[in-house]
């Protein structure tokens, strides 16, 4: 295996800052040197398994020194690391290992392991095989695509470091104390939090408990300066009768992973007297667009391209030539998909599934390629309808999808509306749509629920949403 630039950067950190705190919670902490020592023991531990070198090994670990040691130890031992969610059911792990051709998995039993006994190495049915991947591939992220079958996104360390450098330059990040509440196994957490820690020596603050109070307590105690989060967390804060404080030390809050509603951004600004900067990225290519001044969310945009990233709009069929498929060119792009390549990701170019337009140089996402609804030959973009429904008092979130008309006449607009407070009437919801939309854009089927069903990664669960919308009312 050629020298891994991520490992080289960590080695330099060890040489120069061994006693620096790398990761901490309210109760404990671990230094750079302690993590390096634990990673070395993990490397020795997995090497004794005798499995083929340069194979793929899945890493399942919660945020903590165990994730650090697991990733660094596997790379030190010569394995390519497949990042999976923690916790992951055994059957889901089995299917994932089979789909990717991984030779085994490293399970970290506790976030703050005491030694090798807290690491479990399991070989898989593929343990007798190796993989045919470029030698400089170091890390594999998971995506389910449109089929639900796991597939890998293969990255070189150099591309990952390119993304880290671009994001730090774009966001003005330096020597930060970052809240590590988002999973480090996810692309967002890995790029925005984990990589700067092991290459630059950022101190990561890990919440001791889940929920809004756990994250805010950790941020306060750790005096964090950088707080990456997601819209669901921001919404949960603002629903509380007395939202918890945020530390004065925080100088940058970013939101990614889903759309941040303008209303939520405004409420956050009013309560905390701070702006949230929105960030748009993808596992395949890293950072894409960023809100540099903290006002894009209020305008409903994603900001402007990240440093070194080019965004183009590929024309689509239809009358609106200003709208197109978002295509990204970047030095941070993954090598491709694995085990089955796809022309949508190759040569530093990624054709996303998002559809957007530019407004005064800022990217606005209007929907996804597979979400457009064709009603009697006319296109309906779900985002437009969702925005109107979400502006109705009492509505927390709206998801608009394509459904089949019950009379067999073709597609129709359907909507699931989530509300945790006073439930708005169907008359009010549809009335808001009829007053602002052409008739063909108004939902023909609408359901109200307490929350939008979500996957383990926090994304809307469209299988469950379709099932809820297909039920007949009684």
C-alpha beads as a LAMMPS data file, in Angstrom:
LAMMPS data file: protein, C-alpha beads

474 atoms
473 bonds

1 atom types
1 bond types

-500.0 500.0 xlo xhi
-500.0 500.0 ylo yhi
-500.0 500.0 zlo zhi

Masses

1 110.0

Atoms # bond

1 1 1 0.000 0.000 0.000
2 1 1 1.347 3.422 -0.970
3 1 1 1.660 6.012 1.782
4 1 1 -1.781 7.264 2.807
5 1 1 -1.795 11.095 3.048
6 1 1 -4.412 10.949 5.820
7 1 1 -2.187 8.678 7.912
8 1 1 0.801 10.894 7.139
9 1 1 -1.101 13.967 8.338
10 1 1 -2.073 12.172 11.544
11 1 1 1.530 11.085 12.118
12 1 1 2.653 14.724 11.859
13 1 1 -0.048 15.632 14.372
14 1 1 1.224 12.949 16.750
15 1 1 4.813 14.166 16.395
16 1 1 3.921 17.783 17.098
17 1 1 0.867 17.673 19.401
18 1 1 0.816 14.350 21.229
19 1 1 -0.654 15.815 24.433
20 1 1 -3.343 17.857 22.686
21 1 1 -6.945 16.900 23.524
22 1 1 -8.431 15.338 20.396
23 1 1 -11.856 14.311 21.624
24 1 1 -13.759 15.066 24.823
25 1 1 -17.122 14.731 26.527
26 1 1 -18.342 16.293 29.754
27 1 1 -16.837 13.374 31.726
28 1 1 -13.674 12.306 29.894
29 1 1 -11.184 13.110 27.178
30 1 1 -8.532 11.509 24.973
31 1 1 -5.358 13.082 23.657
32 1 1 -3.778 12.695 20.243
33 1 1 -1.188 10.358 21.728
34 1 1 -3.786 8.201 23.472
35 1 1 -5.783 7.805 20.256
36 1 1 -2.588 6.940 18.355
37 1 1 -1.720 4.263 20.926
38 1 1 -5.207 2.758 20.743
39 1 1 -5.129 2.818 16.929
40 1 1 -1.824 0.956 16.993
41 1 1 -3.296 -1.791 19.170
42 1 1 -6.286 -2.070 16.824
43 1 1 -3.951 -2.401 13.827
44 1 1 -2.100 -5.247 15.529
45 1 1 -5.389 -6.841 16.585
46 1 1 -6.943 -6.940 13.094
47 1 1 -3.672 -7.995 11.436
48 1 1 -3.667 -11.217 13.481
49 1 1 -6.960 -12.221 11.807
50 1 1 -4.914 -13.280 8.782
51 1 1 -7.367 -11.959 6.185
52 1 1 -6.301 -10.777 2.702
53 1 1 -4.507 -7.442 2.732
54 1 1 -6.047 -4.507 0.903
55 1 1 -9.539 -5.958 1.367
56 1 1 -12.612 -4.030 2.487
57 1 1 -13.506 -4.050 6.188
58 1 1 -16.659 -2.403 7.539
59 1 1 -16.280 -0.112 10.561
60 1 1 -19.265 0.167 12.913
61 1 1 -18.630 2.584 15.768
62 1 1 -20.342 5.363 17.670
63 1 1 -18.750 8.806 17.917
64 1 1 -15.772 8.637 20.269
65 1 1 -12.138 7.511 20.412
66 1 1 -13.288 4.068 19.264
67 1 1 -14.260 5.445 15.849
68 1 1 -10.915 7.262 15.578
69 1 1 -8.903 4.175 16.564
70 1 1 -10.987 1.863 14.394
71 1 1 -10.547 3.939 11.235
72 1 1 -6.860 4.699 11.768
73 1 1 -6.092 1.135 12.889
74 1 1 -7.749 -0.453 9.860
75 1 1 -5.975 1.898 7.490
76 1 1 -2.658 1.254 9.253
77 1 1 -3.211 -2.472 8.775
78 1 1 -3.741 -1.948 5.029
79 1 1 -7.521 -2.320 4.767
80 1 1 -9.993 -0.159 2.905
81 1 1 -12.600 1.135 5.352
82 1 1 -16.325 0.821 4.664
83 1 1 -18.214 3.283 6.878
84 1 1 -21.518 1.917 8.212
85 1 1 -24.074 3.249 10.673
86 1 1 -23.937 2.491 14.360
87 1 1 -25.810 0.611 15.655
88 1 1 -26.497 -1.696 12.715
89 1 1 -28.552 -4.908 12.979
90 1 1 -26.669 -8.116 12.213
91 1 1 -28.821 -8.922 9.180
92 1 1 -28.322 -5.444 7.722
93 1 1 -24.574 -5.803 8.243
94 1 1 -24.589 -9.206 6.540
95 1 1 -26.406 -7.812 3.487
96 1 1 -24.073 -4.835 3.326
97 1 1 -20.916 -6.945 3.514
98 1 1 -22.252 -9.237 0.785
99 1 1 -23.277 -6.365 -1.500
100 1 1 -19.897 -4.621 -1.236
101 1 1 -17.746 -7.747 -1.065
102 1 1 -16.235 -6.837 2.297
103 1 1 -14.063 -9.473 3.977
104 1 1 -15.187 -8.606 7.487
105 1 1 -16.313 -6.017 9.976
106 1 1 -14.774 -4.274 12.975
107 1 1 -17.380 -3.681 15.677
108 1 1 -16.462 -1.150 18.370
109 1 1 -18.494 -2.152 21.424
110 1 1 -18.234 1.158 23.286
111 1 1 -17.477 4.740 22.179
112 1 1 -14.641 5.041 24.720
113 1 1 -12.898 1.635 24.521
114 1 1 -10.395 0.580 27.145
115 1 1 -8.385 -1.621 24.809
116 1 1 -8.536 -4.323 22.102
117 1 1 -11.077 -6.306 24.136
118 1 1 -13.669 -3.669 23.238
119 1 1 -13.141 -4.306 19.510
120 1 1 -14.678 -7.320 17.784
121 1 1 -13.419 -8.420 14.371
122 1 1 -15.837 -10.612 12.404
123 1 1 -15.000 -12.275 9.115
124 1 1 -17.696 -12.551 6.468
125 1 1 -18.630 -15.131 3.858
126 1 1 -16.381 -13.182 1.478
127 1 1 -13.318 -13.607 3.721
128 1 1 -11.425 -15.702 1.217
129 1 1 -11.474 -13.049 -1.488
130 1 1 -9.820 -9.717 -2.154
131 1 1 -11.125 -6.766 -4.155
132 1 1 -10.195 -5.184 -7.443
133 1 1 -9.992 -1.503 -6.509
134 1 1 -7.406 1.189 -7.270
135 1 1 -4.611 0.957 -4.671
136 1 1 -5.093 4.557 -3.499
137 1 1 -8.741 4.002 -2.509
138 1 1 -8.963 4.304 1.261
139 1 1 -12.581 4.882 2.227
140 1 1 -15.950 3.649 1.046
141 1 1 -19.218 5.363 1.850
142 1 1 -22.583 3.683 1.504
143 1 1 -25.545 4.720 -0.555
144 1 1 -28.716 2.825 -1.313
145 1 1 -29.525 4.588 -4.570
146 1 1 -33.035 4.226 -5.930
147 1 1 -33.187 0.436 -5.521
148 1 1 -32.526 0.214 -1.787
149 1 1 -29.604 -2.169 -2.409
150 1 1 -26.367 -1.057 -0.686
151 1 1 -23.612 0.108 -2.981
152 1 1 -20.325 1.778 -2.273
153 1 1 -18.877 5.153 -3.178
154 1 1 -15.107 4.741 -3.379
155 1 1 -12.818 7.596 -2.330
156 1 1 -9.102 8.232 -2.356
157 1 1 -7.565 9.935 0.654
158 1 1 -6.348 12.766 -1.553
159 1 1 -9.877 13.543 -2.736
160 1 1 -11.129 13.460 0.854
161 1 1 -8.385 15.871 1.902
162 1 1 -9.220 18.126 -1.066
163 1 1 -12.769 18.342 0.278
164 1 1 -11.487 19.131 3.771
165 1 1 -9.259 21.929 2.459
166 1 1 -12.029 23.390 0.279
167 1 1 -14.565 23.408 3.103
168 1 1 -12.194 24.972 5.620
169 1 1 -11.274 27.715 3.145
170 1 1 -14.873 28.329 2.073
171 1 1 -16.222 28.426 5.638
172 1 1 -13.283 30.315 7.122
173 1 1 -12.481 27.514 9.578
174 1 1 -9.194 27.477 11.456
175 1 1 -8.323 25.835 14.789
176 1 1 -11.807 24.873 15.997
177 1 1 -13.537 23.131 18.867
178 1 1 -16.342 21.343 17.017
179 1 1 -19.498 19.681 18.293
180 1 1 -19.489 16.042 17.150
181 1 1 -23.196 15.255 17.434
182 1 1 -23.727 14.136 13.837
183 1 1 -22.441 10.588 13.135
184 1 1 -18.812 10.539 12.048
185 1 1 -19.670 7.619 9.740
186 1 1 -21.871 9.889 7.612
187 1 1 -20.273 11.903 4.812
188 1 1 -21.224 15.179 6.522
189 1 1 -19.668 14.235 9.867
190 1 1 -16.628 12.545 8.333
191 1 1 -15.699 15.512 6.137
192 1 1 -16.731 18.420 8.338
193 1 1 -15.662 17.088 11.751
194 1 1 -13.561 13.896 11.732
195 1 1 -11.011 14.737 9.024
196 1 1 -10.081 18.172 10.451
197 1 1 -9.594 16.494 13.836
198 1 1 -7.155 13.793 12.710
199 1 1 -5.290 15.987 10.228
200 1 1 -5.389 19.422 11.897
201 1 1 -5.879 18.629 15.556
202 1 1 -9.345 20.071 16.084
203 1 1 -10.852 19.135 19.426
204 1 1 -14.188 17.338 19.038
205 1 1 -16.818 17.626 21.763
206 1 1 -19.095 14.564 21.979
207 1 1 -22.503 14.817 23.729
208 1 1 -22.933 12.476 26.694
209 1 1 -26.648 12.028 25.985
210 1 1 -28.973 12.247 23.008
211 1 1 -31.525 14.945 22.316
212 1 1 -31.432 18.749 22.126
213 1 1 -30.342 19.189 25.738
214 1 1 -27.473 16.707 25.447
215 1 1 -25.996 18.432 22.410
216 1 1 -26.445 21.932 23.808
217 1 1 -24.996 20.917 27.210
218 1 1 -21.929 19.479 25.461
219 1 1 -21.557 22.619 23.340
220 1 1 -21.749 24.824 26.438
221 1 1 -19.365 22.708 28.516
222 1 1 -16.900 22.305 25.656
223 1 1 -17.061 25.948 24.589
224 1 1 -17.413 24.891 20.971
225 1 1 -16.632 27.358 18.212
226 1 1 -18.083 25.351 15.311
227 1 1 -21.508 23.722 15.444
228 1 1 -22.506 21.568 12.451
229 1 1 -26.086 20.358 12.707
230 1 1 -29.180 19.293 10.744
231 1 1 -32.617 20.891 10.239
232 1 1 -34.353 18.260 12.385
233 1 1 -32.224 19.253 15.396
234 1 1 -32.860 22.954 14.847
235 1 1 -36.605 22.342 14.617
236 1 1 -36.573 20.241 17.793
237 1 1 -34.818 23.070 19.651
238 1 1 -37.361 25.638 18.595
239 1 1 -40.317 23.436 19.578
240 1 1 -39.246 23.462 23.217
241 1 1 -41.000 25.881 25.549
242 1 1 -37.571 27.043 26.714
243 1 1 -34.932 26.261 24.084
244 1 1 -31.517 25.573 25.667
245 1 1 -28.739 28.132 25.472
246 1 1 -25.901 28.024 22.989
247 1 1 -22.391 29.063 24.034
248 1 1 -21.134 32.550 23.264
249 1 1 -18.006 30.865 21.906
250 1 1 -19.870 29.557 18.825
251 1 1 -18.931 31.602 15.796
252 1 1 -20.318 29.387 13.046
253 1 1 -23.437 27.215 12.844
254 1 1 -24.086 25.262 9.659
255 1 1 -27.032 23.105 8.639
256 1 1 -26.837 20.310 6.077
257 1 1 -28.310 16.930 5.202
258 1 1 -31.772 18.248 4.335
259 1 1 -33.534 21.488 3.455
260 1 1 -33.717 24.147 6.148
261 1 1 -37.060 25.914 5.874
262 1 1 -36.942 29.729 5.663
263 1 1 -39.425 29.934 8.553
264 1 1 -37.145 27.814 10.748
265 1 1 -34.093 29.929 9.895
266 1 1 -36.033 33.092 10.774
267 1 1 -37.273 31.703 14.083
268 1 1 -33.763 30.622 14.996
269 1 1 -32.439 34.098 14.197
270 1 1 -35.174 35.731 16.268
271 1 1 -34.580 33.505 19.293
272 1 1 -30.782 33.208 19.319
273 1 1 -29.829 36.376 17.421
274 1 1 -27.620 34.216 15.201
275 1 1 -27.722 33.091 11.589
276 1 1 -27.501 29.523 10.347
277 1 1 -25.332 28.951 7.271
278 1 1 -26.744 26.285 4.951
279 1 1 -24.446 23.762 3.319
280 1 1 -25.256 21.496 0.370
281 1 1 -23.147 18.458 -0.386
282 1 1 -23.271 14.836 -1.499
283 1 1 -21.473 11.662 -0.463
284 1 1 -20.232 11.298 -4.026
285 1 1 -18.509 14.654 -4.316
286 1 1 -18.271 16.345 -0.917
287 1 1 -19.153 20.014 -0.569
288 1 1 -21.126 21.598 -3.405
289 1 1 -22.591 24.934 -2.258
290 1 1 -22.412 27.053 0.881
291 1 1 -24.158 30.077 2.331
292 1 1 -21.288 32.431 3.114
293 1 1 -23.227 35.247 4.807
294 1 1 -25.860 33.276 6.722
295 1 1 -28.897 34.647 4.907
296 1 1 -29.426 32.116 2.110
297 1 1 -31.808 29.874 4.072
298 1 1 -34.186 32.784 4.599
299 1 1 -34.189 33.345 0.841
300 1 1 -34.700 29.647 0.156
301 1 1 -31.342 29.171 -1.602
302 1 1 -28.274 26.988 -0.967
303 1 1 -25.722 29.765 -1.436
304 1 1 -22.871 29.757 -3.941
305 1 1 -20.396 27.049 -5.070
306 1 1 -17.781 25.799 -2.608
307 1 1 -14.186 26.846 -3.359
308 1 1 -12.865 24.900 -6.363
309 1 1 -16.263 23.409 -7.257
310 1 1 -18.078 23.992 -10.543
311 1 1 -21.858 23.702 -10.789
312 1 1 -23.704 23.422 -14.090
313 1 1 -27.374 22.892 -14.870
314 1 1 -27.996 20.228 -17.485
315 1 1 -31.089 21.175 -19.521
316 1 1 -34.226 19.087 -19.110
317 1 1 -37.192 18.544 -21.351
318 1 1 -39.824 21.208 -20.809
319 1 1 -40.555 24.877 -21.217
320 1 1 -38.540 26.185 -18.251
321 1 1 -34.999 26.395 -19.619
322 1 1 -33.739 28.023 -16.419
323 1 1 -34.255 24.745 -14.549
324 1 1 -31.878 21.797 -14.971
325 1 1 -30.202 18.797 -13.378
326 1 1 -27.391 19.827 -11.026
327 1 1 -24.008 18.633 -12.353
328 1 1 -20.890 19.032 -10.216
329 1 1 -17.198 19.069 -11.163
330 1 1 -14.742 18.831 -8.297
331 1 1 -11.316 17.605 -7.262
332 1 1 -13.075 16.074 -4.262
333 1 1 -15.197 13.719 -6.356
334 1 1 -15.137 10.009 -5.594
335 1 1 -13.556 7.570 -8.037
336 1 1 -16.941 6.009 -8.715
337 1 1 -19.532 3.549 -7.492
338 1 1 -18.662 0.015 -6.436
339 1 1 -19.103 -2.797 -7.306
340 1 1 -21.096 -1.559 -10.326
341 1 1 -19.764 1.670 -11.883
342 1 1 -22.198 4.288 -13.136
343 1 1 -21.524 7.001 -15.697
344 1 1 -23.182 9.554 -13.421
345 1 1 -20.008 9.512 -11.290
346 1 1 -16.700 9.406 -13.117
347 1 1 -13.758 11.561 -14.088
348 1 1 -14.323 14.160 -11.367
349 1 1 -17.887 14.771 -12.581
350 1 1 -21.074 13.901 -10.726
351 1 1 -24.572 14.141 -12.181
352 1 1 -26.801 14.517 -9.143
353 1 1 -30.469 13.610 -8.868
354 1 1 -31.278 17.181 -7.841
355 1 1 -32.947 19.755 -10.048
356 1 1 -32.240 23.420 -9.555
357 1 1 -31.941 26.905 -10.929
358 1 1 -29.757 29.930 -10.187
359 1 1 -31.099 33.126 -8.644
360 1 1 -28.590 35.986 -8.570
361 1 1 -25.743 33.475 -8.555
362 1 1 -27.192 31.323 -5.765
363 1 1 -28.363 27.751 -6.248
364 1 1 -32.030 26.990 -5.590
365 1 1 -33.104 23.339 -5.422
366 1 1 -36.602 22.738 -6.755
367 1 1 -36.820 18.940 -6.551
368 1 1 -35.243 15.718 -7.726
369 1 1 -35.165 14.200 -11.182
370 1 1 -37.254 11.257 -10.033
371 1 1 -39.672 13.421 -8.045
372 1 1 -41.094 15.573 -10.827
373 1 1 -44.834 15.029 -11.195
374 1 1 -46.305 15.099 -14.697
375 1 1 -49.972 16.058 -14.536
376 1 1 -51.526 15.911 -17.983
377 1 1 -48.218 16.883 -19.588
378 1 1 -47.434 19.700 -17.129
379 1 1 -44.544 19.499 -14.645
380 1 1 -45.044 19.993 -10.917
381 1 1 -41.991 20.401 -8.697
382 1 1 -42.747 19.141 -5.168
383 1 1 -40.715 21.886 -3.460
384 1 1 -43.097 24.580 -4.694
385 1 1 -46.135 22.853 -3.186
386 1 1 -44.287 21.921 0.018
387 1 1 -43.324 25.546 0.640
388 1 1 -46.958 26.659 0.517
389 1 1 -48.157 23.870 2.808
390 1 1 -45.357 24.549 5.306
391 1 1 -46.378 28.208 5.515
392 1 1 -49.784 27.203 6.928
393 1 1 -49.837 27.788 10.725
394 1 1 -49.354 24.526 12.638
395 1 1 -47.496 22.689 9.850
396 1 1 -44.017 21.421 10.771
397 1 1 -43.145 19.767 7.489
398 1 1 -44.713 18.711 4.206
399 1 1 -43.654 16.012 1.756
400 1 1 -45.155 16.078 -1.737
401 1 1 -44.862 13.031 -4.005
402 1 1 -46.124 11.679 -7.297
403 1 1 -49.103 9.354 -7.003
404 1 1 -51.384 7.544 -9.408
405 1 1 -54.835 8.963 -9.902
406 1 1 -57.519 6.582 -8.700
407 1 1 -59.423 6.922 -11.978
408 1 1 -56.366 5.753 -13.947
409 1 1 -55.929 9.079 -15.723
410 1 1 -52.220 9.365 -14.885
411 1 1 -50.147 11.112 -12.237
412 1 1 -51.506 13.274 -9.454
413 1 1 -50.018 15.377 -6.648
414 1 1 -50.165 13.826 -3.176
415 1 1 -48.989 15.297 0.124
416 1 1 -48.200 14.174 3.655
417 1 1 -48.335 17.007 6.183
418 1 1 -46.696 16.660 9.609
419 1 1 -47.872 18.672 12.598
420 1 1 -47.020 18.302 16.268
421 1 1 -49.356 21.015 17.521
422 1 1 -52.818 22.199 16.567
423 1 1 -53.828 20.211 13.495
424 1 1 -54.846 22.429 10.572
425 1 1 -57.945 21.375 8.694
426 1 1 -57.743 19.846 5.241
427 1 1 -59.833 22.787 4.054
428 1 1 -57.188 25.242 5.289
429 1 1 -54.344 23.266 3.726
430 1 1 -55.962 22.848 0.343
431 1 1 -57.300 26.407 0.459
432 1 1 -53.745 27.729 0.805
433 1 1 -52.712 25.712 -2.246
434 1 1 -55.717 26.753 -4.351
435 1 1 -55.108 30.423 -3.610
436 1 1 -51.489 30.308 -4.813
437 1 1 -51.173 27.466 -7.322
438 1 1 -52.570 26.480 -10.670
439 1 1 -55.301 23.829 -10.245
440 1 1 -53.149 20.954 -11.582
441 1 1 -50.577 21.568 -8.809
442 1 1 -53.064 21.268 -5.942
443 1 1 -52.785 17.930 -4.043
444 1 1 -55.508 15.445 -4.903
445 1 1 -54.733 13.286 -1.875
446 1 1 -53.568 14.699 1.454
447 1 1 -52.863 13.121 4.836
448 1 1 -51.961 14.727 8.175
449 1 1 -49.557 12.899 10.513
450 1 1 -47.682 13.608 13.722
451 1 1 -44.296 13.330 11.979
452 1 1 -42.721 12.482 8.638
453 1 1 -41.472 8.849 8.620
454 1 1 -37.669 8.780 8.369
455 1 1 -34.908 6.284 7.619
456 1 1 -32.062 5.497 10.015
457 1 1 -30.091 8.317 8.374
458 1 1 -32.802 10.883 8.994
459 1 1 -34.002 11.068 5.392
460 1 1 -37.733 10.938 4.543
461 1 1 -38.824 7.286 4.231
462 1 1 -40.713 7.412 0.949
463 1 1 -41.823 3.776 1.185
464 1 1 -43.601 4.534 4.466
465 1 1 -44.895 7.853 3.123
466 1 1 -46.435 6.181 0.086
467 1 1 -47.980 3.530 2.310
468 1 1 -49.538 6.213 4.537
469 1 1 -50.927 8.055 1.535
470 1 1 -52.324 4.880 -0.010
471 1 1 -54.541 4.139 3.001
472 1 1 -58.155 4.989 2.567
473 1 1 -59.654 7.285 5.166
474 1 1 -62.465 5.872 7.306

Bonds

1 1 1 2
2 1 2 3
3 1 3 4
4 1 4 5
5 1 5 6
6 1 6 7
7 1 7 8
8 1 8 9
9 1 9 10
10 1 10 11
11 1 11 12
12 1 12 13
13 1 13 14
14 1 14 15
15 1 15 16
16 1 16 17
17 1 17 18
18 1 18 19
19 1 19 20
20 1 20 21
21 1 21 22
22 1 22 23
23 1 23 24
24 1 24 25
25 1 25 26
26 1 26 27
27 1 27 28
28 1 28 29
29 1 29 30
30 1 30 31
31 1 31 32
32 1 32 33
33 1 33 34
34 1 34 35
35 1 35 36
36 1 36 37
37 1 37 38
38 1 38 39
39 1 39 40
40 1 40 41
41 1 41 42
42 1 42 43
43 1 43 44
44 1 44 45
45 1 45 46
46 1 46 47
47 1 47 48
48 1 48 49
49 1 49 50
50 1 50 51
51 1 51 52
52 1 52 53
53 1 53 54
54 1 54 55
55 1 55 56
56 1 56 57
57 1 57 58
58 1 58 59
59 1 59 60
60 1 60 61
61 1 61 62
62 1 62 63
63 1 63 64
64 1 64 65
65 1 65 66
66 1 66 67
67 1 67 68
68 1 68 69
69 1 69 70
70 1 70 71
71 1 71 72
72 1 72 73
73 1 73 74
74 1 74 75
75 1 75 76
76 1 76 77
77 1 77 78
78 1 78 79
79 1 79 80
80 1 80 81
81 1 81 82
82 1 82 83
83 1 83 84
84 1 84 85
85 1 85 86
86 1 86 87
87 1 87 88
88 1 88 89
89 1 89 90
90 1 90 91
91 1 91 92
92 1 92 93
93 1 93 94
94 1 94 95
95 1 95 96
96 1 96 97
97 1 97 98
98 1 98 99
99 1 99 100
100 1 100 101
101 1 101 102
102 1 102 103
103 1 103 104
104 1 104 105
105 1 105 106
106 1 106 107
107 1 107 108
108 1 108 109
109 1 109 110
110 1 110 111
111 1 111 112
112 1 112 113
113 1 113 114
114 1 114 115
115 1 115 116
116 1 116 117
117 1 117 118
118 1 118 119
119 1 119 120
120 1 120 121
121 1 121 122
122 1 122 123
123 1 123 124
124 1 124 125
125 1 125 126
126 1 126 127
127 1 127 128
128 1 128 129
129 1 129 130
130 1 130 131
131 1 131 132
132 1 132 133
133 1 133 134
134 1 134 135
135 1 135 136
136 1 136 137
137 1 137 138
138 1 138 139
139 1 139 140
140 1 140 141
141 1 141 142
142 1 142 143
143 1 143 144
144 1 144 145
145 1 145 146
146 1 146 147
147 1 147 148
148 1 148 149
149 1 149 150
150 1 150 151
151 1 151 152
152 1 152 153
153 1 153 154
154 1 154 155
155 1 155 156
156 1 156 157
157 1 157 158
158 1 158 159
159 1 159 160
160 1 160 161
161 1 161 162
162 1 162 163
163 1 163 164
164 1 164 165
165 1 165 166
166 1 166 167
167 1 167 168
168 1 168 169
169 1 169 170
170 1 170 171
171 1 171 172
172 1 172 173
173 1 173 174
174 1 174 175
175 1 175 176
176 1 176 177
177 1 177 178
178 1 178 179
179 1 179 180
180 1 180 181
181 1 181 182
182 1 182 183
183 1 183 184
184 1 184 185
185 1 185 186
186 1 186 187
187 1 187 188
188 1 188 189
189 1 189 190
190 1 190 191
191 1 191 192
192 1 192 193
193 1 193 194
194 1 194 195
195 1 195 196
196 1 196 197
197 1 197 198
198 1 198 199
199 1 199 200
200 1 200 201
201 1 201 202
202 1 202 203
203 1 203 204
204 1 204 205
205 1 205 206
206 1 206 207
207 1 207 208
208 1 208 209
209 1 209 210
210 1 210 211
211 1 211 212
212 1 212 213
213 1 213 214
214 1 214 215
215 1 215 216
216 1 216 217
217 1 217 218
218 1 218 219
219 1 219 220
220 1 220 221
221 1 221 222
222 1 222 223
223 1 223 224
224 1 224 225
225 1 225 226
226 1 226 227
227 1 227 228
228 1 228 229
229 1 229 230
230 1 230 231
231 1 231 232
232 1 232 233
233 1 233 234
234 1 234 235
235 1 235 236
236 1 236 237
237 1 237 238
238 1 238 239
239 1 239 240
240 1 240 241
241 1 241 242
242 1 242 243
243 1 243 244
244 1 244 245
245 1 245 246
246 1 246 247
247 1 247 248
248 1 248 249
249 1 249 250
250 1 250 251
251 1 251 252
252 1 252 253
253 1 253 254
254 1 254 255
255 1 255 256
256 1 256 257
257 1 257 258
258 1 258 259
259 1 259 260
260 1 260 261
261 1 261 262
262 1 262 263
263 1 263 264
264 1 264 265
265 1 265 266
266 1 266 267
267 1 267 268
268 1 268 269
269 1 269 270
270 1 270 271
271 1 271 272
272 1 272 273
273 1 273 274
274 1 274 275
275 1 275 276
276 1 276 277
277 1 277 278
278 1 278 279
279 1 279 280
280 1 280 281
281 1 281 282
282 1 282 283
283 1 283 284
284 1 284 285
285 1 285 286
286 1 286 287
287 1 287 288
288 1 288 289
289 1 289 290
290 1 290 291
291 1 291 292
292 1 292 293
293 1 293 294
294 1 294 295
295 1 295 296
296 1 296 297
297 1 297 298
298 1 298 299
299 1 299 300
300 1 300 301
301 1 301 302
302 1 302 303
303 1 303 304
304 1 304 305
305 1 305 306
306 1 306 307
307 1 307 308
308 1 308 309
309 1 309 310
310 1 310 311
311 1 311 312
312 1 312 313
313 1 313 314
314 1 314 315
315 1 315 316
316 1 316 317
317 1 317 318
318 1 318 319
319 1 319 320
320 1 320 321
321 1 321 322
322 1 322 323
323 1 323 324
324 1 324 325
325 1 325 326
326 1 326 327
327 1 327 328
328 1 328 329
329 1 329 330
330 1 330 331
331 1 331 332
332 1 332 333
333 1 333 334
334 1 334 335
335 1 335 336
336 1 336 337
337 1 337 338
338 1 338 339
339 1 339 340
340 1 340 341
341 1 341 342
342 1 342 343
343 1 343 344
344 1 344 345
345 1 345 346
346 1 346 347
347 1 347 348
348 1 348 349
349 1 349 350
350 1 350 351
351 1 351 352
352 1 352 353
353 1 353 354
354 1 354 355
355 1 355 356
356 1 356 357
357 1 357 358
358 1 358 359
359 1 359 360
360 1 360 361
361 1 361 362
362 1 362 363
363 1 363 364
364 1 364 365
365 1 365 366
366 1 366 367
367 1 367 368
368 1 368 369
369 1 369 370
370 1 370 371
371 1 371 372
372 1 372 373
373 1 373 374
374 1 374 375
375 1 375 376
376 1 376 377
377 1 377 378
378 1 378 379
379 1 379 380
380 1 380 381
381 1 381 382
382 1 382 383
383 1 383 384
384 1 384 385
385 1 385 386
386 1 386 387
387 1 387 388
388 1 388 389
389 1 389 390
390 1 390 391
391 1 391 392
392 1 392 393
393 1 393 394
394 1 394 395
395 1 395 396
396 1 396 397
397 1 397 398
398 1 398 399
399 1 399 400
400 1 400 401
401 1 401 402
402 1 402 403
403 1 403 404
404 1 404 405
405 1 405 406
406 1 406 407
407 1 407 408
408 1 408 409
409 1 409 410
410 1 410 411
411 1 411 412
412 1 412 413
413 1 413 414
414 1 414 415
415 1 415 416
416 1 416 417
417 1 417 418
418 1 418 419
419 1 419 420
420 1 420 421
421 1 421 422
422 1 422 423
423 1 423 424
424 1 424 425
425 1 425 426
426 1 426 427
427 1 427 428
428 1 428 429
429 1 429 430
430 1 430 431
431 1 431 432
432 1 432 433
433 1 433 434
434 1 434 435
435 1 435 436
436 1 436 437
437 1 437 438
438 1 438 439
439 1 439 440
440 1 440 441
441 1 441 442
442 1 442 443
443 1 443 444
444 1 444 445
445 1 445 446
446 1 446 447
447 1 447 448
448 1 448 449
449 1 449 450
450 1 450 451
451 1 451 452
452 1 452 453
453 1 453 454
454 1 454 455
455 1 455 456
456 1 456 457
457 1 457 458
458 1 458 459
459 1 459 460
460 1 460 461
461 1 461 462
462 1 462 463
463 1 463 464
464 1 464 465
465 1 465 466
466 1 466 467
467 1 467 468
468 1 468 469
469 1 469 470
470 1 470 471
471 1 471 472
472 1 472 473
473 1 473 474
